[in-house]
Every structure is written in structure tokens, then in C-alpha cells.
Amino acid sequence: MNPYFDYKQLIDLVKLCGGEILSCYDNLSPEKLFIIFSKHSKSIDESRNMEKVYKCEVVTIEWVLDSISEYTILPTDEYKAVKLANSILEE
């Protein structure tokens, strides 16, 4: 998690901006779902598994914060957890 936010603060921020935190997402399109992956996790396999199982994008908290600051849902390419995990492991 980002050093400036804990889990509860992230939930509150997402809700304040009109987002939803789901415990069940039956009947929802995967294009509208995102899993927020911890920046400090280095498990590429876990991120890939989440993408396969839930059929939605797994992104970092920075995507949420940057999208909020830009007042729009940003493209996820630069924020994908698999991409981040790969770059961390290469360092």
C-alpha cells in the first residue's frame, strides 16, 4: 500500500469519488472492474492469477490516485501490476 494511504483511507477515497468497493461482482462486466494490487507485492504469479480468475485488470494504487487527480479514468497500461512487478524484479 502507498505510504500515504492505508486500506480504509483508500476505500473512503474511492467511495467519495463515486467508485464502489465490491465483495461480490456477479453479473458485472470485467471491463468495469479493477483489482488494486499492493505496490510492495513482488508476486508476479499472484497478479497474473488474479487477472485470469477474475478476468479484470490488476492495477496499482497509483492508478487510482492519478485517475482521481486527473478527474478521469486513465489508461491502465502504465499501472498494470504485472508490469510493475516485472520492473521491480529486474532491478
Sine and cosine of phi, psi and omega as CSV:
sin_phi,cos_phi,sin_psi,cos_psi,sin_omega,cos_omega
0.00,0.00,0.50,-0.87,0.03,-1.00
-0.85,0.53,0.64,-0.77,-0.04,-1.00
-0.90,0.44,-0.28,0.96,-0.03,-1.00
-0.99,-0.10,-0.14,0.99,-0.04,-1.00
-0.73,-0.68,0.64,-0.77,0.20,-0.98
-0.97,-0.25,0.07,-1.00,-0.09,-1.00
-0.84,0.54,-0.72,0.69,-0.02,-1.00
-0.90,0.44,-0.66,0.75,0.02,-1.00
-0.89,0.45,-0.63,0.78,0.03,-1.00
-0.89,0.45,-0.70,0.71,0.04,-1.00
-0.86,0.51,-0.74,0.68,0.00,-1.00
-0.87,0.50,-0.69,0.73,-0.01,-1.00
-0.90,0.44,-0.71,0.71,0.02,-1.00
-0.87,0.49,-0.70,0.71,0.00,-1.00
-0.91,0.42,-0.66,0.75,0.02,-1.00
-0.88,0.48,-0.48,0.87,-0.02,-1.00
-1.00,-0.06,0.15,0.99,0.08,-1.00
1.00,-0.07,0.05,1.00,0.04,-1.00
-0.99,0.12,0.15,-0.99,0.02,-1.00
-0.81,-0.59,0.54,-0.84,0.13,-0.99
-0.95,-0.30,0.86,-0.51,-0.10,-0.99
-0.95,-0.31,0.63,-0.78,0.16,-0.99
-0.98,-0.18,-0.32,0.95,0.04,-1.00
-0.57,-0.82,0.70,-0.72,-0.05,-1.00
-0.81,-0.59,0.49,0.87,0.05,-1.00
-0.83,0.56,0.61,-0.79,0.05,-1.00
0.93,0.37,0.25,0.97,0.08,-1.00
-0.96,-0.29,0.56,-0.83,0.01,-1.00
-0.95,0.30,0.74,-0.67,0.02,-1.00
-0.86,0.50,-0.39,0.92,0.02,-1.00
-0.92,0.40,-0.33,0.94,-0.02,-1.00
-0.97,-0.24,0.11,0.99,-0.02,-1.00
-0.93,-0.37,0.59,-0.81,0.07,-1.00
-0.66,-0.76,0.66,-0.76,0.14,-0.99
-0.97,-0.22,0.76,-0.64,0.01,-1.00
-1.00,-0.05,0.87,-0.50,-0.10,-1.00
-0.98,-0.22,0.66,-0.75,0.00,-1.00
-0.89,0.45,0.73,-0.68,0.02,-1.00
-0.88,0.48,-0.50,0.87,-0.10,-1.00
-1.00,0.07,-0.13,0.99,0.04,-1.00
-0.97,0.24,0.69,-0.73,0.01,-1.00
-0.92,-0.40,0.25,0.97,-0.06,-1.00
-1.00,0.03,1.00,-0.09,0.05,-1.00
-0.89,0.45,-0.66,0.75,-0.02,-1.00
-0.87,0.50,-0.65,0.76,0.00,-1.00
-0.89,0.45,-0.70,0.72,0.02,-1.00
-0.90,0.45,-0.72,0.69,0.03,-1.00
-0.88,0.47,-0.65,0.76,0.02,-1.00
-0.89,0.46,-0.68,0.74,0.03,-1.00
-0.87,0.49,-0.67,0.74,0.02,-1.00
-0.87,0.48,-0.66,0.75,0.00,-1.00
-0.94,0.35,-0.75,0.66,-0.08,-1.00
-0.91,0.40,-0.75,0.66,-0.10,-0.99
-1.00,-0.05,-0.16,0.99,0.04,-1.00
0.80,0.60,0.65,0.76,0.07,-1.00
-0.62,-0.78,0.17,-0.98,-0.05,-1.00
-0.98,0.22,0.61,-0.79,0.05,-1.00
-0.94,-0.35,0.92,-0.40,-0.10,-1.00
-0.84,-0.55,0.21,-0.98,0.00,-1.00
-1.00,0.04,0.27,-0.96,0.03,-1.00
-0.87,0.49,-0.48,0.87,0.01,-1.00
-0.87,0.49,-0.53,0.85,0.06,-1.00
-0.89,0.46,-0.69,0.72,0.02,-1.00
-0.88,0.48,-0.78,0.63,-0.06,-1.00
-0.90,0.43,-0.68,0.74,0.01,-1.00
-0.92,0.38,-0.62,0.78,0.04,-1.00
-0.89,0.45,-0.67,0.75,0.03,-1.00
-0.90,0.43,-0.71,0.71,-0.04,-1.00
-0.92,0.38,-0.42,0.91,0.02,-1.00
-1.00,-0.07,-0.05,1.00,-0.02,-1.00
0.85,0.52,0.55,0.84,0.04,-1.00
-0.37,-0.93,0.39,-0.92,0.08,-1.00
-0.98,0.18,0.94,-0.35,-0.06,-1.00
-0.97,0.24,0.38,-0.92,0.15,-0.99
-0.86,0.51,0.54,-0.84,-0.11,-0.99
-0.99,-0.10,-0.11,0.99,-0.11,-0.99
-0.77,0.63,-0.71,0.71,-0.05,-1.00
-0.99,0.17,-0.11,0.99,-0.10,-0.99
-0.90,-0.44,0.10,0.99,-0.04,-1.00
-0.91,0.41,0.71,-0.71,-0.05,-1.00
-0.89,0.46,-0.61,0.80,0.00,-1.00
-0.89,0.45,-0.68,0.73,0.01,-1.00
-0.89,0.45,-0.69,0.72,0.01,-1.00
-0.90,0.44,-0.72,0.70,-0.01,-1.00
-0.88,0.48,-0.64,0.77,0.05,-1.00
-0.88,0.47,-0.68,0.73,-0.03,-1.00
-0.93,0.36,-0.56,0.83,0.04,-1.00
-0.92,0.40,-0.68,0.73,-0.03,-1.00
-0.93,0.36,-0.45,0.89,0.02,-1.00
-0.97,0.26,-0.35,0.94,-0.04,-1.00
-0.94,0.34,0.00,0.00,0.00,0.00
